[in-house]
Amino acid sequence: MASATALPVQPQVRLLHHSPAGCVIVHKPPGVPFHATGDQPGLMQLIRSQQGQAHLPYEGPLWPVHRLDLICSGCVVLATRQEAAGELIGAFRQRQVHKYYCALSDRRPSKKMGSVAGEMQRGRRGAWMLARSSAAPAADAPAPPVYKAVTRFTSTAVLGSRPGLRAFLLKPETGRTHQLRVALKSLGSPVLGDERYAQKEAAAWEERAYLHCAALRFELGGAAVQVVCPPEHGAEFADSPGFRAVFDAWLPQSMEQELGPWFADSKLLRSSLQ
């Protein structure tokens, strides 16, 4: 009697937040593409197959309004009404959605905090490069049209982990393809495990590429929507007390309730819904 072939276990897309204003925010695992590739389902296909389960109880209609890279985990916004989808797409385009990402690198950056600004240019084999500008825009001013990609960041050493490991908190002001990965590469600190922008052979040994969308805040229908999402996948994220201490200092779960400015003492990271 032939044995049954085991079906592959699909990664869970977990509900983080359901706003009555017209959206849900879910946690995308790393390695899940937005569009289906071969036998691998895309994010929306995966979500629809899991709706109604304990980890994803929302069962209504959904409209995608933004996306994350294949390697990136974390917060993804989906509209639950068509009119909300239009408002959210406009908010992303007009830079009214505040996004915070965390990343790890085992390379020392050329500077520990500041801004990375420049024009994104296509390189070889699907990679991108950053053409640096001669000057960065002021932290509290909108980017001039010449800047195609602007990323604010700070970083700190992760104690008690592998030697030289450094955590980055990134706040992109624009939303270009591979923007954060290219920004860290330009600092000399590519994302740990990123086979495209780090040393490929060494990256292949890592459990995952350590880039995660950790927090979002925006307004929808006049209501504030705020989510903080610690990373759950990858030993250097999930199993490292040193990293978790850094993450909790940067983005404590209590920030979800803070309607005033986030990072009020930091021009680089500050955001406000007012």
C-alpha positions in Angstrom: 0.0 0.0 0.0 1.5 3.3 -1.1 2.1 5.8 1.7 0.3 9.2 1.5 2.5 12.1 0.5 2.6 14.8 3.2 1.4 18.2 2.1 3.8 21.0 2.7 3.1 23.1 5.9 2.2 26.6 4.9 3.5 29.5 7.0 0.8 31.2 9.1 -0.2 34.8 8.4 -1.3 36.1 11.8 -3.8 38.9 12.4 -2.3 41.7 14.4 -5.0 44.4 14.3 -8.5 44.9 13.0 -9.6 48.5 12.7 -13.3 49.3 12.3 -12.2 52.2 10.2 -11.6 49.7 7.4 -8.4 47.8 7.6 -6.6 44.8 9.1 -2.8 44.5 9.7 -1.3 41.0 9.5 2.1 39.6 10.2 3.8 38.3 7.0 6.4 35.5 7.6 9.7 35.9 5.8 10.0 34.1 2.5 6.4 34.6 1.5 6.1 36.3 -2.0 3.4 38.8 -2.8 2.6 37.0 -6.0 2.5 33.2 -6.4 5.7 31.7 -7.8 5.5 28.1 -9.1 4.0 26.0 -6.4 4.5 28.6 -3.8 1.3 30.6 -3.0 1.4 34.4 -2.9 0.5 36.4 0.2 -3.1 37.1 -0.7 -3.7 33.5 -1.7 -2.2 32.3 1.6 -4.3 34.7 3.6 -7.5 33.7 1.9 -6.8 30.0 2.5 -6.3 30.8 6.3 -9.1 33.2 7.0 -11.5 32.0 9.7 -8.7 30.1 11.5 -7.8 31.0 15.1 -4.7 33.0 14.0 -6.6 34.8 11.3 -10.2 35.1 12.4 -11.2 37.9 10.0 -13.3 36.4 7.2 -14.4 39.4 5.1 -13.2 40.8 1.9 -9.7 42.2 1.6 -7.9 44.7 -0.7 -4.0 44.9 -0.8 -2.6 48.4 -0.5 1.1 47.9 -0.1 3.7 45.0 0.0 6.9 43.8 1.6 9.9 42.2 -0.1 10.1 38.5 -0.2 12.8 38.4 2.5 11.1 40.8 4.8 8.7 39.8 7.6 6.2 41.9 9.6 3.3 44.3 9.2 1.2 44.4 6.1 -1.9 46.5 5.8 -5.0 45.2 4.0 -8.2 47.2 3.5 -11.5 45.7 4.4 -13.6 48.1 2.3 -13.0 49.5 -1.2 -13.2 53.1 -0.1 -10.7 52.5 2.7 -8.4 50.9 0.1 -8.4 54.1 -1.9 -7.7 56.2 1.2 -4.8 54.0 2.3 -3.2 53.9 -1.2 -3.3 57.7 -1.2 -1.8 57.8 2.3 1.1 55.5 1.3 1.8 57.6 -1.8 1.7 60.9 0.1 4.0 59.5 2.8 1.4 59.8 5.5 2.1 56.2 6.7 4.9 56.1 9.3 6.9 52.9 9.0 9.6 51.5 11.3 11.8 48.5 10.4 14.4 46.6 12.3 17.4 44.8 10.8 20.6 43.1 11.9 24.0 43.2 10.3 27.4 41.7 11.3 29.3 44.5 9.6 30.2 47.8 11.2 28.4 50.8 9.6 30.3 53.8 8.3 28.1 55.9 10.7 26.0 54.7 13.6 23.0 57.0 12.9 21.8 59.6 10.5 20.2 59.6 7.0 20.9 57.8 3.8 19.7 59.7 0.7 20.2 59.4 -3.0 18.9 58.1 -6.3 18.1 54.4 -6.7 19.6 53.0 -9.8 19.3 49.5 -11.3 22.4 47.3 -11.1 23.1 43.8 -12.3 20.8 40.8 -11.9 17.9 42.5 -10.4 19.9 44.4 -7.7 19.7 48.1 -7.1 22.4 50.7 -6.2 22.3 54.0 -4.5 23.8 57.1 -6.1 24.6 59.3 -3.2 23.6 62.9 -3.1 26.0 65.6 -1.9 23.7 66.6 0.9 20.9 65.1 2.9 17.6 66.9 3.6 16.9 68.3 7.0 15.3 65.7 9.3 12.1 67.8 9.8 11.7 68.9 6.2 10.2 67.1 3.1 12.7 65.6 0.8 13.5 67.7 -2.3 12.4 66.1 -5.6 16.1 65.2 -6.5 16.0 62.6 -3.7 14.5 59.4 -4.9 15.1 57.4 -1.6 15.5 58.7 1.9 16.0 56.5 5.0 16.5 57.7 8.6 18.2 55.3 11.0 19.9 54.6 14.3 21.8 51.6 15.4 23.3 49.9 18.5 25.4 46.9 19.3 23.5 43.7 20.3 25.0 42.4 23.5 25.4 38.8 24.4 25.0 37.6 20.9 27.5 36.7 18.2 30.5 39.1 18.0 30.0 42.3 16.0 26.2 41.9 15.6 24.4 45.3 15.3 20.8 46.2 15.3 19.3 49.0 13.1 16.0 50.9 13.5 15.1 52.3 10.1 12.4 54.9 9.2 12.0 55.1 5.4 10.7 58.4 4.2 10.1 57.0 0.7 9.1 53.5 -0.4 11.4 52.3 -3.2 12.1 48.7 -4.2 14.9 47.3 -2.0 15.4 50.7 -0.4 16.3 49.6 3.1 18.5 46.7 1.9 20.4 49.1 -0.4 20.7 51.8 2.3 22.3 49.3 4.7 24.6 48.0 1.9 25.7 51.6 1.2 26.6 52.0 4.9 28.8 48.9 4.6 26.4 46.9 6.8 24.2 44.7 4.5 21.3 42.9 6.1 22.5 39.7 7.8 21.4 36.8 5.6 20.6 38.9 2.5 22.0 36.8 -0.3 21.5 39.6 -2.9 23.3 42.5 -1.1 25.6 40.7 1.5 28.3 38.1 0.8 26.2 35.3 -0.8 28.1 32.3 0.5 28.0 33.6 4.1 24.4 34.7 3.8 23.3 31.3 2.7 24.2 29.9 6.1 21.8 32.2 7.9 18.3 31.0 9.0 16.7 34.0 7.2 17.5 37.6 6.1 17.1 39.7 9.2 14.8 42.5 8.0 11.4 43.1 9.6 8.6 45.7 9.4 8.2 46.3 13.1 5.7 49.2 13.5 3.1 51.2 11.5 1.1 54.2 12.4 -1.4 56.2 10.2 -4.9 57.7 10.2 -7.8 56.0 8.5 -11.3 57.6 8.4 -10.1 60.1 11.1 -9.1 57.2 13.5 -5.5 56.4 14.5 -4.2 53.0 13.6 -1.0 52.0 15.4 0.7 48.6 15.6 4.0 47.3 17.1 5.1 43.9 15.9 8.2 42.2 17.3 9.8 39.7 14.9 9.0 36.0 15.5 11.2 34.2 13.0 15.0 33.6 13.0 17.1 32.8 16.0 19.0 36.2 16.0 15.6 38.0 16.3 13.4 35.7 18.3 15.8 33.8 20.5 18.3 36.6 21.4 17.7 38.3 24.7 20.1 41.0 23.6 18.1 41.8 20.5 14.8 41.7 22.4 16.1 44.1 25.0 17.1 46.5 22.1 13.7 46.1 20.4 11.7 46.7 23.6 13.7 49.8 24.3 13.1 51.2 20.8 9.5 50.0 20.3 7.8 48.9 23.5 4.3 47.4 23.0 2.9 50.4 25.0 3.6 52.7 22.0 0.5 51.3 20.3 -1.5 53.5 22.8 0.6 56.6 22.5 -1.3 59.0 20.2 1.3 61.8 20.6 4.7 62.0 18.9 6.8 58.8 18.7 10.5 59.4 19.4 9.8 62.9 20.4 13.5 63.5 21.3 14.8 62.2 17.9 14.6 64.3 14.7 15.6 61.2 12.7 12.8 58.9 14.0 10.1 61.3 15.1 6.6 60.8 13.8 3.2 62.4 14.6 -0.4 61.9 13.5 -1.2 65.6 13.9 
